[in-house]
Amino acid sequence: MNTCSVMLRAALWLWLAFSCSVVAQPALDELARDLIQQQEQIDQGTLRTCPANYNQADVVGPGCLCNPVPALGMGLCPAGYVCAEPWAARLLQAAQNQPADPKSSGEFPDFKCHPCTYGQLCPKGSSLPALASNVNVDTGLSKLDCPAGSFCPSPREVYPCPAGFYCPAGTVEPLTCNMTVLVKAYPDTVMPVKPTTIYQSVYMRGSILGGNQCVGNATTPQTPCPSGFYCPTPTEVYICPGGYFCKQGSIEPTKCPAMASCPEGSEKATLSWFGFICLAVILAALWLAYWLMVTIILVNQRRIGRTQAARERLWKLLNPLLASNHTKTKSFRAFRAIRPKITFEFSNMGLTLRGGKNILSGVTGSFHHSRIAAIMGPSGAGKSTFLNVIMGKASEMGKVHGTIKANGREIKPDDLQGIVGLVPQEDIVHEDLTVRENLVYSARLRLSKSKSLKDQMLIVEDVINVLQLRHVQHQVVGNAEKRGVSGGQRKRVNIGWELVAKPSVLFMDEPTSGLDATAASDILQGLKRMASLGMNIITVIHQPRYSIFSLFDDVMLLCKGGMLAYLGPSQLALNYLEELGFSLPRNENPADFALDVLSGIIPREGHNSFQPEELVPLWKTFGERWVAAKDTPALRKMMQGDVTAERGPEAIDSEQILILEESIDDNDADGDGFINESELEKVLTDLGVEPTKDDVKTIYDELAHQDTGLISKDRILQYVRHGGRPPAEEPHIQRPGARRLDSLYRVYSIEQYTLGNALSELASHMPEGMTAEGPMENPQTLKEMAIASMDRIDSQRESGALENQGSDASDAMNDLGTVESIDLKTSSEGEIQPDTNGNSKLKSVESQLHISHPSNEPQGILKLFKRKTKLRDTPGTFTQFFILVMREGTKWTRSWLAKFMDIILLVLAAVTCGAIHGTGGGPNDVRGNSALVLLTVGILSCTTSLATFGKDKIVFWREKDSGLRVLPYFLSNSFINLIDISIQPLIFFAIYTSMTLPSITFGMYYLIGVLVVWWTTSAGTLISVIVARQSNALVAAVAFVLITGGFINGVSPNYKELGATTKALTALSYNRWAIEAVTIATYQNYPEYMWPLTKALMNVAGYCGLDDSGIPSINKNLKGDVIIASEAPTWDDPWQQAATVTPNMPETELVQLDINVYCSGYLERNLIIIFCEGLILRLLTLLALYVCPKGMTLEPVAVGLGRAFTSIKRRMILRKKKAVRRRTMTAGALSHNV
């Protein structure tokens, strides 16, 4: 008994030492009590002693030798004990390489019955394998663990795990499934599934703090509540009620969205029809807005039509008042004298291409104002090239030679911007606007801002009448794809685009191409009437018929190679060619005859070897003098004919005027000289006409005073005298500002009169109340005097009075001189030098009016935005902005069908994305789903935005050359583009969110979508400007968005795993910021029990500044809400490790899980970054419109590389030749020596 007792006590302490590192202190105490109880039983003799041969006993006692093979059925250990070797002896034998072989001896002398520890279940016959056997001892020990799903208070007892608790293998006491309690009370307990502690599982791996179930026999606390059920506590599981849906891990049901179906036990909501209904409402609203705009346009068109019809009837009503011998041609209602009148002079003009070829050379001559000049020549003669040269548009082609003068002063073509128009050969107009709208917007943008809107519309009316576009004025111009007006009508719109601007000089490149002869003749007749007002019209024309050819005042004939053969009156061209020896064949068109002469087809009499190039020296030596002698005032008067632009008072029968005055007096009830609308109708009736209400209304609206609503007798008489044109308003004399005076001064000083001569000439004709002594105090007087002088001399020149006075008149003309004292640009000199005739020195107008000129000119890139000095004060930036907004809004409305197709594509894309993602997405799907969705929206919006500046790119080039300001054009297009930016994401996300039901709110998703579309459309507008070809722009836009939104978005590859350089590159991606914003906004709506999961996912992604945080060890250092991992501690003593583990973590050391705290400010930051990057792209678009409006091409680079390659090749050839020459010379010298 004593020996057995000693052995049992030794086994007790040995087993306690073996299990102290595994078993908690309460379990050790219970184990000690059991062993003491067994010792007492041995002392009392209740347990039998060890048998002599354990193979003959069924069960042996504690500490006795036992049979480790339970299959033998003899020598088994009782329940609560295990048959095992003494570990210390076996470890010593193993260290000495002396393992025992129990199978060879047939006995197991070293195996004894040892008591089992807590957490183990040891039934009768339990044993462990030998240490030296092939069986793993750990596997054998694991078989003794209390089975999972049960707990074992002692090695002889086993009970099922109760509900609300979990029991992994080896459980002595069940643990609660409440994760919140576990993470606070037992943070370092190892989880049964993953080899991590509860703390690491929650705070680093994202185990949620709720939504789990432990209904009974649970082995882990992480079993999520099944789909279709919700679990308020780990012990409660309820089926999801109808009208709600319950995703996996729900603690409460989620209400079913509007118009979605959620039957009982639903895992997710079915498709919601709310988004599709929203789509229908949006489309209905867009259609309503579209039809409202169309209705407004139609009502306006009908109003204009009624007004025009009334004016037509008024024209007929006024016919009886006209003299019977007067022409019935309608007068211009608003086109009056054009100022300034410009005469172009050019000397030795030439153009040399970069390759060294001359395509224009030695062209000298002039084009006078108030005349129409035609430029003719065979193909390749350089007609259009010459037009580009004198307009200053040929610098990109090569080197330009020669000088250009306007009214005797050398100028740059840009100096006349605003008063020069160009009608290109291609019909470049707005295809989405009607004929009238094209002309109206061109007039409003280019006419002087001092003109009232009414006067501008009257000018448009005059142009429509001249070009015979009245019947198609409300038709959309259209293009090859969308049928509109005919080709000839489109050509007229192209001409009218420039005419409504009332340019002083109008260049036209083949304006009659595409027109029949009758239409071309009608248009030129109208142009001739406009030229009589002072316009200088220069046109390139190809093979006109003779009736059209005779309408031109002057003609320029160019030979092949761009050399001048003739420049003079068109009536003298045929005579000049006949003078040179060319005979006009019978029934031959003189214009075709001239072209045949220039081509060398017609032979020259007496010169069998004649070449067309001989016409050039003939013109210089003979032709110029011959034309000067033949070009008499009588000839010019004959060519002018009876073309009149305006009808004066002399066209009215005086007797009819008296009748009209008497009728007004008779119907004037008050006798005060003013009549109202009803009295006006009586006046017209008394005259024998039958006016309608519209007729009376039209006259009343045009003549009535705005304040009194009455019409004066004088205004009616003037209205009739001017053929139905409203009389001009009385000028309101006021002192204009310095800038306005400077503009007026430039306009009236540009013409061919010296200011001093004009003043001296008018000194004897001073109006009453004015004196010629001292400086003039009223600058308006200067304007009136200059205009009077110019009109007087013009009338004398046109009537031929000056020429008929002989040498005296010639001397008078010499006295007039030219304007050499005032440059087109702002003069820096304070005085005008005296001329050769001894005129006294006059101070400049700038000095008299105290006009200050800034000395600090903008430098560098600011020069791009400097406004050039213009001779016409066109509308300012804000005025042009509002005009362009109206124009772009009208075009946007007319492009509704194309917009509708864009909407269809958006709907299809949204349905596809929604069907792929579905309504069952979880936290792990947020980044991937949002990346695909935002990439899809970005590509669609970017490609549709290419039309913002790319569709009308050529039209913009034309408008920019005509003086359109770039800034208002950019702002207006961007403003209208905001409609697409707001509508596109609204439609897309209304469909997508109804099909996927994300946790993010629709408002936040829409806001992020708007900013994404803002970014991508900004990129699209930039690409449309800098990429020359539209097809290349489409490819570039798709590639750019695909790279920035798909490849470097921080999702795949993951942002946290990228290097520093690649992370910096992702900052250029809109999706990098947008995906993070969507993720934050989505996780903010998750319940608190899911915060550990969202924090873990954010940590994996590296968002909200978590990209540098690591997994903390047990010894944690906290800094704010970022976990700083410390070095893992090392423990030599297991008791030291047990002392380090703290079962209850303080609340202050818990890592912050609230996303509103550790992501504070990141959502707003990302939204601001997306907006700012889009704004930068927009500003780059504006800069591109200034710097390279025609796009960037690689042609200059290719040309430069080609030249460099050619130069290198030439050098290599020269080197080879020199080497061959040296070898030849060396060989010759050697042979000579030999």
SULLINQUI-V810708 format. One record per residue. N is the residue number from 1. D_FIRST is the distance of its C-alpha to the first C-alpha in Angstrom with 1 decimal. Layout:
# SULLINQUI-V810708
n d_first
N D_FIRST
N D_FIRST
This chain:
# SULLINQUI-V810708
n d_first
1 0.0
2 3.8
3 5.5
4 5.1
5 5.9
6 8.6
7 9.9
8 10.4
9 12.1
10 14.2
11 15.2
12 16.2
13 18.6
14 19.9
15 20.9
16 22.5
17 24.6
18 25.5
19 26.9
20 28.3
21 31.8
22 32.0
23 30.5
24 32.3
25 30.8
26 30.4
27 28.5
28 26.1
29 25.4
30 24.8
31 22.4
32 20.4
33 20.3
34 19.1
35 16.2
36 15.3
37 15.7
38 13.3
39 10.6
40 11.5
41 11.4
42 7.8
43 7.2
44 9.8
45 8.7
46 11.8
47 10.7
48 9.9
49 7.6
50 9.8
51 12.7
52 14.1
53 17.3
54 17.5
55 21.2
56 20.8
57 18.7
58 20.6
59 18.1
60 14.9
61 12.4
62 12.5
63 11.9
64 12.3
65 15.5
66 18.3
67 21.9
68 24.3
69 27.1
70 27.0
71 30.0
72 28.1
73 26.4
74 23.1
75 19.8
76 20.7
77 18.8
78 19.0
79 21.6
80 21.2
81 19.6
82 21.4
83 20.9
84 22.1
85 22.2
86 21.0
87 24.3
88 24.4
89 24.1
90 26.5
91 28.9
92 29.0
93 29.7
94 32.3
95 33.9
96 34.1
97 35.5
98 32.7
99 31.6
100 29.4
101 30.8
102 28.1
103 30.8
104 32.0
105 28.8
106 28.2
107 24.5
108 22.9
109 20.2
110 20.3
111 20.0
112 16.8
113 16.6
114 17.5
115 18.4
116 22.2
117 24.3
118 27.1
119 30.3
120 28.5
121 28.2
122 25.4
123 25.7
124 23.7
125 24.0
126 24.9
127 25.0
128 26.8
129 29.0
130 28.5
131 30.0
132 32.4
133 33.6
134 36.9
135 35.4
136 35.6
137 32.2
138 34.0
139 35.3
140 31.8
141 30.6
142 33.7
143 32.9
144 29.8
145 32.1
146 32.9
147 36.2
148 39.4
149 41.0
150 37.7
151 35.2
152 31.4
153 29.9
154 26.4
155 25.4
156 25.2
157 28.6
158 32.2
159 35.5
160 39.2
161 40.8
162 43.2
163 47.0
164 48.0
165 44.9
166 43.8
167 40.5
168 40.3
169 37.4
170 34.1
171 35.3
172 32.8
173 35.7
174 39.3
175 42.1
176 45.5
177 48.4
178 50.8
179 51.7
180 53.3
181 50.1
182 48.1
183 50.4
184 50.3
185 46.7
186 44.9
187 47.5
188 45.0
189 43.0
190 43.4
191 45.5
192 44.1
193 47.2
194 48.6
195 46.6
196 48.1
197 47.1
198 48.6
199 50.9
200 52.2
201 52.5
202 54.7
203 56.7
204 57.2
205 56.8
206 58.5
207 56.0
208 57.8
209 56.6
210 57.4
211 58.6
212 55.1
213 53.3
214 49.7
215 50.1
216 46.6
217 43.9
218 45.6
219 44.2
220 46.6
221 48.9
222 51.8
223 52.8
224 56.5
225 58.2
226 60.0
227 63.8
228 65.8
229 63.2
230 62.4
231 59.2
232 59.6
233 55.8
234 53.0
235 52.4
236 56.1
237 58.2
238 61.8
239 64.5
240 67.4
241 70.3
242 73.8
243 76.0
244 73.0
245 71.1
246 67.5
247 66.5
248 62.9
249 60.8
250 63.2
251 62.1
252 65.5
253 68.3
254 71.3
255 74.8
256 76.8
257 79.8
258 83.4
259 84.8
260 81.6
261 79.7
262 76.0
263 74.8
264 71.5
265 68.5
266 70.7
267 69.0
268 72.2
269 75.7
270 78.4
271 81.5
272 83.4
273 87.1
274 87.6
275 88.2
276 90.8
277 92.6
278 92.6
279 94.1
280 96.8
281 97.6
282 97.8
283 100.0
284 102.2
285 102.5
286 103.5
287 106.0
288 107.4
289 107.7
290 109.3
291 111.8
292 112.5
293 113.3
294 115.4
295 117.3
296 118.0
297 119.3
298 121.4
299 122.8
300 123.8
301 125.4
302 127.4
303 128.5
304 129.6
305 131.4
306 133.2
307 134.3
308 135.5
309 137.4
310 139.0
311 140.1
312 141.6
313 143.6
314 144.6
315 145.9
316 148.0
317 149.1
318 150.3
319 152.3
320 155.4
321 155.4
322 155.6
323 158.8
324 159.9
325 160.2
326 156.7
327 153.9
328 151.3
329 148.4
330 145.6
331 145.1
332 141.8
333 140.3
334 138.2
335 139.0
336 141.3
337 142.2
338 139.4
339 138.6
340 138.4
341 140.6
342 139.4
343 141.4
344 139.4
345 140.8
346 139.2
347 140.2
348 139.2
349 136.1
350 133.9
351 130.4
352 128.8
353 125.6
354 122.7
355 123.7
356 127.2
357 129.2
358 131.8
359 131.9
360 134.2
361 136.8
362 139.8
363 140.0
364 142.2
365 143.7
366 143.1
367 142.3
368 144.1
369 142.9
370 144.4
371 144.6
372 142.7
373 142.2
374 141.1
375 139.4
376 140.3
377 139.8
378 138.5
379 134.9
380 133.4
381 136.0
382 133.4
383 134.4
384 130.9
385 130.1
386 133.1
387 131.9
388 128.5
389 130.0
390 132.2
391 129.3
392 127.0
393 124.5
394 125.1
395 123.3
396 120.3
397 122.5
398 124.0
399 126.3
400 129.0
401 132.4
402 135.3
403 135.8
404 135.8
405 137.8
406 138.0
407 141.4
408 142.1
409 138.8
410 136.2
411 133.0
412 129.6
413 128.9
414 126.1
415 128.7
416 130.1
417 126.8
418 127.3
419 130.9
420 130.6
421 129.5
422 128.6
423 128.8
424 126.7
425 127.5
426 124.3
427 124.2
428 121.3
429 120.9
430 118.1
431 117.6
432 115.7
433 118.6
434 121.9
435 125.2
436 126.1
437 122.6
438 122.8
439 126.1
440 125.1
441 122.0
442 123.8
443 126.5
444 124.2
445 122.3
446 125.2
447 128.2
448 128.8
449 126.7
450 130.0
451 131.0
452 130.1
453 128.1
454 131.3
455 133.2
456 130.4
457 130.4
458 134.2
459 133.9
460 131.4
461 134.0
462 136.7
463 134.5
464 133.6
465 137.3
466 138.3
467 135.7
468 136.4
469 132.8
470 133.5
471 132.6
472 129.2
473 128.2
474 125.3
475 124.0
476 120.8
477 121.8
478 119.0
479 118.3
480 118.2
481 115.1
482 116.2
483 119.8
484 121.9
485 125.4
486 127.5
487 127.6
488 131.0
489 129.8
490 126.8
491 129.1
492 131.1
493 127.9
494 127.2
495 130.6
496 130.4
497 127.1
498 129.1
499 132.4
500 130.7
501 129.8
502 133.5
503 133.1
504 135.9
505 135.2
506 134.0
507 132.9
508 132.7
509 131.4
510 133.2
511 133.3
512 135.3
513 133.0
514 131.9
515 134.9
516 138.0
517 141.3
518 142.2
519 139.0
520 139.2
521 142.7
522 141.8
523 139.0
524 141.2
525 143.9
526 141.3
527 140.2
528 143.8
529 144.2
530 141.1
531 142.4
532 145.6
533 143.5
534 142.6
535 139.7
536 139.6
537 138.4
538 137.6
539 136.5
540 135.8
541 137.5
542 137.7
543 140.9
544 142.3
545 145.3
546 148.5
547 148.6
548 145.2
549 146.2
550 149.2
551 147.0
552 145.6
553 147.5
554 146.4
555 145.0
556 143.2
557 143.4
558 140.9
559 141.1
560 138.2
561 136.3
562 136.7
563 140.2
564 142.8
565 145.8
566 147.2
567 146.5
568 149.0
569 150.4
570 149.6
571 153.2
572 154.2
573 151.5
574 153.6
575 156.8
576 155.0
577 153.8
578 157.3
579 158.7
580 156.6
581 158.0
582 155.6
583 157.2
584 155.6
585 155.7
586 157.1
587 154.8
588 152.0
589 149.7
590 150.4
591 146.7
592 145.9
593 148.9
594 147.6
595 144.2
596 146.0
597 147.9
598 144.8
599 143.2
600 146.3
601 147.3
602 150.7
603 153.1
604 155.1
605 158.8
606 160.1
607 156.7
608 155.5
609 152.6
610 151.3
611 147.6
612 145.9
613 144.8
614 148.5
615 148.5
616 146.4
617 149.1
618 151.8
619 150.2
620 149.9
621 153.5
622 155.3
623 153.2
624 152.3
625 155.9
626 157.1
627 154.7
628 155.5
629 159.1
630 158.6
631 156.0
632 158.4
633 157.8
634 159.8
635 157.5
636 154.5
637 156.1
638 156.9
639 153.3
640 152.1
641 154.1
642 153.9
643 150.1
644 149.3
645 145.9
646 147.1
647 150.0
648 151.9
649 154.0
650 157.1
651 155.7
652 156.4
653 159.7
654 161.1
655 162.7
656 159.3
657 157.9
658 160.6
659 159.9
660 156.2
661 157.0
662 159.2
663 156.6
664 154.0
665 156.5
666 157.4
667 153.8
668 152.7
669 152.8
670 152.2
671 154.5
672 152.1
673 151.7
674 148.3
675 147.4
676 144.3
677 142.8
678 145.0
679 148.1
680 147.1
681 147.0
682 150.6
683 151.7
684 150.5
685 152.0
686 155.4
687 155.4
688 155.4
689 151.9
690 149.3
691 146.0
692 142.8
693 140.3
694 138.2
695 141.2
696 142.0
697 138.3
698 138.1
699 141.2
700 140.1
701 136.6
702 138.1
703 141.0
704 139.8
705 138.9
706 135.2
707 135.9
708 139.0
709 138.7
710 142.4
711 144.4
712 147.2
713 150.5
714 150.3
715 146.9
716 148.3
717 151.3
718 149.1
719 146.8
720 149.8
721 151.3
722 148.1
723 147.9
724 145.0
725 143.0
726 141.8
727 143.6
728 141.7
729 140.3
730 142.0
731 140.2
732 138.3
733 139.3
734 136.5
735 135.6
736 132.9
737 130.1
738 130.2
739 128.1
740 130.4
741 133.5
742 132.1
743 131.5
744 135.0
745 136.6
746 135.0
747 136.1
748 139.7
749 140.0
750 138.9
751 142.1
752 145.1
753 146.7
754 146.6
755 145.6
756 148.4
757 151.0
758 149.8
759 150.1
760 153.5
761 154.8
762 153.8
763 155.2
764 158.5
765 156.9
766 154.7
767 153.9
768 155.2
769 153.2
770 152.0
771 153.3
772 153.0
773 152.8
774 149.6
775 146.1
776 145.3
777 143.0
778 141.9
779 140.0
780 140.7
781 144.3
782 143.4
783 141.8
784 144.8
785 147.2
786 145.3
787 145.2
788 148.9
789 149.8
790 147.8
791 149.1
792 152.7
793 152.5
794 150.7
795 153.5
796 156.1
797 154.5
798 154.0
799 157.6
800 158.9
801 160.8
802 159.6
803 160.5
804 163.9
805 164.8
806 165.2
807 164.6
808 164.4
809 161.5
810 159.9
811 160.2
812 158.6
813 155.7
814 155.3
815 155.3
816 152.4
817 150.4
818 146.7
819 143.6
820 142.7
821 142.0
822 138.8
823 135.9
824 133.7
825 130.8
826 130.8
827 133.5
828 132.5
829 136.1
830 137.8
831 141.4
832 143.4
833 145.7
834 149.4
835 150.5
836 153.5
837 155.9
838 155.2
839 153.3
840 152.0
841 148.3
842 146.1
843 142.8
844 140.0
845 138.9
846 135.4
847 137.0
848 139.1
849 136.2
850 133.8
851 131.2
852 128.3
853 126.5
854 122.9
855 122.6
856 118.8
857 118.5
858 115.0
859 113.5
860 110.9
861 109.3
862 111.0
863 114.2
864 112.9
865 113.0
866 116.4
867 119.0
868 122.1
869 125.5
870 127.2
871 130.7
872 129.4
873 127.1
874 124.9
875 122.2
876 119.4
877 115.7
878 114.8
879 117.8
880 117.1
881 113.5
882 114.5
883 117.0
884 114.6
885 111.9
886 114.4
887 115.3
888 111.7
889 110.8
890 113.6
891 112.5
892 108.9
893 110.2
894 112.3
895 109.3
896 107.4
897 107.1
898 105.4
899 103.1
900 102.3
901 101.3
902 99.0
903 97.5
904 96.9
905 95.1
906 92.9
907 92.1
908 91.2
909 89.0
910 87.2
911 86.7
912 85.3
913 82.8
914 81.8
915 81.2
916 79.0
917 76.9
918 76.8
919 75.3
920 71.6
921 71.4
922 68.5
923 67.9
924 67.4
925 70.9
926 72.9
927 73.8
928 74.6
929 76.7
930 78.6
931 79.4
932 81.0
933 82.8
934 84.3
935 85.3
936 87.1
937 88.9
938 89.8
939 91.3
940 93.4
941 94.7
942 95.5
943 97.6
944 99.5
945 100.2
946 102.1
947 105.2
948 105.3
949 107.2
950 107.4
951 109.4
952 112.5
953 112.0
954 115.6
955 117.1
956 115.3
957 116.8
958 120.2
959 119.6
960 118.2
961 121.3
962 123.4
963 121.8
964 118.8
965 116.3
966 112.9
967 110.8
968 112.0
969 111.8
970 108.2
971 107.3
972 109.0
973 107.3
974 103.9
975 104.6
976 105.4
977 102.4
978 100.2
979 101.0
980 99.3
981 96.4
982 95.8
983 96.4
984 94.5
985 91.0
986 91.7
987 92.4
988 89.6
989 86.8
990 88.0
991 87.4
992 84.2
993 82.4
994 83.3
995 81.7
996 78.6
997 78.0
998 76.4
999 74.7
1000 77.4
1001 80.3
1002 83.6
1003 85.5
1004 83.3
1005 83.3
1006 87.0
1007 87.4
1008 85.4
1009 87.5
1010 90.7
1011 89.7
1012 88.7
1013 92.0
1014 93.8
1015 92.1
1016 92.9
1017 96.4
1018 97.1
1019 96.0
1020 98.2
1021 101.2
1022 100.8
1023 100.5
1024 103.5
1025 105.6
1026 104.5
1027 104.3
1028 107.9
1029 107.5
1030 106.1
1031 104.3
1032 102.5
1033 101.6
1034 99.8
1035 97.7
1036 97.1
1037 96.0
1038 93.5
1039 92.0
1040 91.8
1041 90.0
1042 87.7
1043 86.7
1044 86.3
1045 84.8
1046 82.8
1047 81.7
1048 81.1
1049 79.8
1050 76.3
1051 74.6
1052 74.5
1053 73.7
1054 71.7
1055 73.2
1056 70.0
1057 69.7
1058 73.3
1059 74.5
1060 76.5
1061 79.9
1062 79.2
1063 78.0
1064 81.3
1065 83.1
1066 81.5
1067 83.2
1068 86.4
1069 84.9
1070 85.6
1071 82.6
1072 80.3
1073 81.1
1074 81.8
1075 78.5
1076 76.6
1077 78.7
1078 78.0
1079 74.2
1080 74.2
1081 76.4
1082 74.2
1083 70.8
1084 72.3
1085 72.5
1086 68.9
1087 66.6
1088 64.2
1089 61.1
1090 62.6
1091 63.3
1092 60.3
1093 61.7
1094 65.2
1095 64.1
1096 62.1
1097 65.2
1098 67.5
1099 65.2
1100 65.3
1101 69.1
1102 69.5
1103 71.7
1104 72.3
1105 71.5
1106 68.0
1107 68.8
1108 67.3
1109 64.0
1110 60.7
1111 57.2
1112 55.4
1113 51.9
1114 49.3
1115 51.0
1116 54.4
1117 57.6
1118 60.2
1119 63.9
1120 65.9
1121 65.0
1122 64.4
1123 60.8
1124 60.7
1125 57.8
1126 56.0
1127 54.1
1128 50.6
1129 48.1
1130 45.6
1131 42.0
1132 39.8
1133 37.0
1134 35.7
1135 35.1
1136 38.9
1137 39.8
1138 37.8
1139 39.6
1140 43.0
1141 42.8
1142 44.4
1143 43.6
1144 46.9
1145 50.1
1146 52.9
1147 56.0
1148 58.3
1149 56.5
1150 56.9
1151 59.5
1152 62.7
1153 63.0
1154 66.3
1155 69.0
1156 71.7
1157 70.3
1158 69.4
1159 72.4
1160 74.8
1161 78.3
1162 77.6
1163 79.2
1164 82.4
1165 82.4
1166 82.2
1167 85.0
1168 87.2
1169 86.6
1170 87.7
1171 90.8
1172 91.7
1173 91.3
1174 93.5
1175 96.0
1176 96.1
1177 96.8
1178 99.6
1179 101.1
1180 101.0
1181 102.9
1182 105.5
1183 105.8
1184 106.2
1185 109.0
1186 110.8
1187 110.1
1188 109.8
1189 110.9
1190 111.8
1191 108.3
1192 106.9
1193 107.7
1194 106.7
1195 110.3
1196 111.2
1197 108.1
1198 109.0
1199 112.6
1200 111.5
1201 109.2
1202 112.0
1203 114.4
1204 111.9
1205 111.3
1206 115.1
1207 115.6
1208 112.9
1209 114.4
1210 117.9
1211 116.6
1212 114.9
1213 118.2
1214 120.2
1215 117.8
1216 118.1
1217 121.9
1218 122.0
1219 119.8
1220 122.0
1221 125.1
1222 123.7
1223 122.8
1224 126.3
1225 127.9
1226 125.8
1227 126.7
1228 130.3
1229 130.3
1230 128.7
1231 131.2
1232 134.1
1233 132.9
1234 132.6
